[in-house]
Each structure stands twice: as C-alpha cells, then as structure tokens.
Amino acid sequence: MGKIYYDQDADISVVKDKVVAIIGYGNQGKSQALNMRDSGIKQVIVGSRKDDSWKDANEDGFEVVSIEEASKRADIIFLLIPDEVAPEIYKTQIEPNLVKGNVVNFSSGYNITYNHIQPRKDLDIIMVAPRMIGKGVRELYQNGEGFPSFVSVHQDASTKAWDIALGLAKAIGSTKKGAIEVKFNDETYLDLMSEQAIWPLIYSVFTEAFKYQVSMGHPEEAVLMELYLSKEPAFMMEKAADVGFFKQMPYHSNTSQYGQLTGFAKTDKSVFRDFIEAQYKRIQSGVFADEWEKEMKNDLAKFKEMQKEVFNSDMNLAEERVKEKL
C-alpha cells in the first residue's frame, strides 16, 4: 500500500515565507497560485511571456515578470508548462538562474523519467501533481473538500524536500483529500497508460458498438443517446468514484445488473490484457517517448492526420447531426 499524507502530516509554515514562482499560468497554474495565496504563502509571483496569461495573472493581482526574472527571484519554481516545451525553456530560461538549494516542483514525471530534463544535483526536485483538472483544483479548494494529488521527491539536496513537497501540497488544498506518495516513474507510466491503453480501448468499444447497432437498423440518435449523450455513463463513473467501481451497480435495475455481470463474465479479457501489456512496454522502454519526439520534429503531421480521421468518423459525424437536432 502506498503512503497517503493528510493535513496533519504537512506544515505550510515550511514554505510560507518562500518566494514561489509559477511558470505557466494556465488552468493549473492559475488555480494553484490562487490557492497558495489564499493559504497564506506571502510571495507568489508568475513567470510568463507577454501574452494572455500575463494579462490574466495581472488581473488576478499577481506580480508578473519574465520567466528568467522569476527564476532568479524564486526559492521554489512550479514548472506548469506543457511537457513538450518544458525541456527547452528549463534549459535556456530557468536553469541558468537557479542557485544551490532552489526547489523545482514538477507537475508531471515525464521529462524526468525520460531524461529530457536532467537537473543539477544541488537542487531539490519534487513533484506535487493534482489528479484533478485546474478548474476543480480551485473549486474544490474553495468549498473545503480538497482533491487528491501525487507527491514525490526525486532529489533531496537540502534534506528538507519532503517537508517542502507536503507543505506545498497542503497549500494548494490537496492534503485535505489525500496526497499519495509515488515515484516520478509511477506518475509518468500511469498517466500515459490511461492515455494510451485505457481510453483507446474505451473509444474502440464505443465506436464499434455504434457501427454495429446502426447497421442493425437502430436510429443513430437513439444509439448515441444510449451510449453516452444522455450522460448516464458520466453519472455511473461519478458514483463509481464515490462508492466503488462495482458497488455503483445497485443504482441500476436488477435486469441491468444481471446483464452487466453475465456480460462481464463472458468477455475475453486476454485481448485487452495483451493490448495493455504491449502499450505498457512501449511506455516503459521509451519507445513511445522517442516516437513522440520524432513526431513533434515532423510538425505533428501524423498526429494531425489521425485527428482529422477521427473527427470525420461515422460516429463523430452522426454526433454532430444529433446535436443539431437536440
């Protein structure tokens, strides 16, 4: 079992007087910055280019400076920019301005796992990674509920990195719900597995079910409504998170539960297992990371082609027709 930290395990005073620089004032950066300020961290600044995020941070009352200036002034850096641009920005605009004892907080393990960023040994390298979209990070903090996060220490140059990580987790509102201790690789592999194994399987089930049921003469409006447009699956997943994946089943009729259970028992899970294992090996070995690097250098040509293909798929086009009618 992994270790989970709560409010009583963390002390905001460890970070209260530190200068915290948010690099990347997007959905996560905005919410985490506001939460920390509301938690009493006195000096939260934002490092940004002069774009919409600069204006947004200014309007929220934060001092906004260049990424280089923020890196010079900060004790703690929150690296909240996309994984694909982070290595170059870290190398050219952040690392040259860091001094011994600085803390770099990652929101994703990706660039550490695949060595795209190789931090100096005199820095604390930590991760506080909310398992919640940015809007939820803010709203759940404000209503006092909190949200879960992954927390990790990759380098502990100061010998205080864990105290700092937990203090930050508490400041953004995570220890109220639970901050789960992981390794950077755990966050990387689990996140990529959701994206590359679990959701592709779900997409495949839905698209094939749509094709088959329409081919059997059922109206596309009814098929899509039954599959997901009614939001019934969203309700099921919310209840699964609240009471348990299978324990949400009593919200359904006995007929429904019997059908789900017998169908689940008949499903050939070896096909799914083989796909999941293959995808995991691609992730763990670095094959995916290398492939993605090449794709970015190729101006995302394959990515754009695949995106265009699914946006023009039978189910997507039918969905657009149905939505026009509703």
Residue pairs with C-beta under 8 A, 6 or more apart in sequence:
2 180
2 181
2 182
3 180
3 181
4 178
4 179
4 180
4 181
5 151
5 166
5 169
5 175
5 178
5 179
5 180
5 181
6 175
6 176
6 178
6 179
7 170
7 175
7 176
9 166
9 175
10 166
10 167
10 169
10 170
10 175
10 179
11 163
11 166
11 167
11 170
12 39
12 40
12 41
12 167
12 170
12 171
13 167
14 160
14 163
14 164
14 166
14 167
15 41
15 76
15 164
15 167
15 168
15 171
16 40
16 41
16 42
16 167
17 42
17 43
18 41
18 43
18 75
18 76
19 43
19 45
19 73
19 74
19 75
19 76
20 36
20 41
20 43
20 44
20 45
20 74
20 75
20 76
20 78
20 168
21 45
21 46
21 47
21 70
21 71
21 73
21 74
21 76
21 77
21 78
22 29
22 32
22 33
22 44
22 45
22 46
22 47
22 57
22 62
22 70
22 78
22 80
23 29
23 47
23 48
23 67
23 70
23 71
23 77
23 78
23 79
23 80
23 81
23 89
23 94
24 48
24 53
24 78
24 79
24 80
24 81
24 82
25 33
25 46
25 48
25 53
25 54
25 56
25 57
25 62
25 64
25 80
26 53
26 80
26 81
26 134
27 133
27 134
27 135
28 80
28 107
28 130
28 134
28 137
29 46
29 53
29 78
29 80
29 134
30 56
30 57
30 60
30 134
30 138
31 134
31 135
31 137
31 138
31 141
31 172
32 78
32 80
32 130
32 137
32 172
33 44
33 46
33 57
33 60
33 62
34 60
34 138
35 137
35 138
35 141
35 171
35 172
35 173
36 44
36 168
36 171
36 172
37 44
37 62
38 141
39 170
39 171
39 172
39 173
40 171
41 171
44 62
45 62
45 63
45 64
45 65
45 70
45 73
45 74
46 53
46 54
46 57
46 62
46 63
46 64
46 65
46 70
47 64
47 65
47 66
47 67
47 68
47 69
47 70
47 71
47 74
48 54
48 57
48 64
48 66
48 67
49 66
49 67
54 64
57 64
58 64
65 73
66 93
67 89
67 93
67 94
68 93
68 94
68 96
68 97
70 77
71 77
71 93
71 94
71 95
71 97
71 98
72 97
74 102
75 101
75 102
75 103
76 102
76 103
76 104
76 105
76 164
76 168
77 94
77 98
77 102
77 103
77 104
77 105
78 105
78 107
79 86
79 90
79 94
79 104
79 105
79 106
79 107
80 107
81 89
83 108
83 110
83 111
84 292
84 296
86 111
86 116
86 117
87 111
87 116
87 117
90 111
90 117
91 117
94 104
95 119
95 120
98 104
98 120
98 123
100 122
100 123
100 157
101 122
101 123
101 124
101 157
101 158
102 123
102 124
103 123
103 124
103 125
103 126
103 158
103 161
103 164
104 119
104 123
104 124
104 125
104 126
105 126
105 127
105 128
105 165
105 168
106 112
106 125
106 126
106 127
106 129
106 154
106 184
107 127
107 128
107 129
107 130
108 127
108 129
108 187
108 188
108 191
109 127
109 129
109 152
109 183
109 184
109 185
109 186
109 187
109 188
109 191
110 116
110 188
110 191
110 192
110 289
111 117
112 119
112 125
112 154
112 184
112 188
113 184
113 185
113 188
113 189
114 188
114 286
114 289
116 289
119 125
119 154
119 155
121 155
121 157
122 157
123 155
123 157
124 153
124 155
124 156
124 157
124 158
124 160
124 161
124 164
125 153
125 154
125 155
125 161
126 151
126 152
126 153
126 154
126 161
126 164
126 165
126 168
127 150
127 151
127 152
127 153
127 154
127 165
127 184
127 187
128 149
128 150
128 151
128 165
128 168
128 169
128 172
128 174
128 179
129 149
129 150
129 151
129 152
129 187
130 137
130 147
130 148
130 149
130 172
130 174
131 147
131 148
131 149
131 150
132 140
132 147
132 148
132 149
136 147
137 147
137 172
137 173
140 146
140 147
140 173
140 177
141 147
141 172
141 173
144 176
145 176
145 177
146 173
146 174
146 175
146 176
146 177
147 173
147 174
147 177
148 174
148 177
148 178
148 179
148 180
149 169
149 172
149 174
149 179
149 180
150 179
150 180
150 182
150 186
150 187
151 165
151 166
151 169
151 174
151 179
151 180
151 181
151 182
152 165
152 181
152 182
152 183
152 184
152 186
152 187
153 161
153 162
153 165
154 184
155 161
156 162
158 164
166 175
166 179
169 175
169 179
170 176
188 283
189 280
189 283
189 284
192 283
192 288
193 276
193 279
193 280
193 283
196 279
196 282
196 283
196 288
197 275
197 276
197 279
197 280
198 276
200 279
201 272
201 275
201 276
206 227
206 228
206 315
207 313
207 315
209 223
209 227
210 220
210 223
210 224
210 227
210 314
210 315
210 318
211 314
211 315
213 223
214 220
214 223
214 314
214 318
220 318
220 321
220 322
221 322
221 325
224 315
224 318
224 319
224 322
225 322
227 233
228 234
229 319
229 322
229 323
229 326
236 248
236 251
239 248
239 251
240 248
242 248
249 256
249 257
249 260
249 261
250 257
252 260
281 287
282 288
283 289
295 301
295 302
295 303
310 316
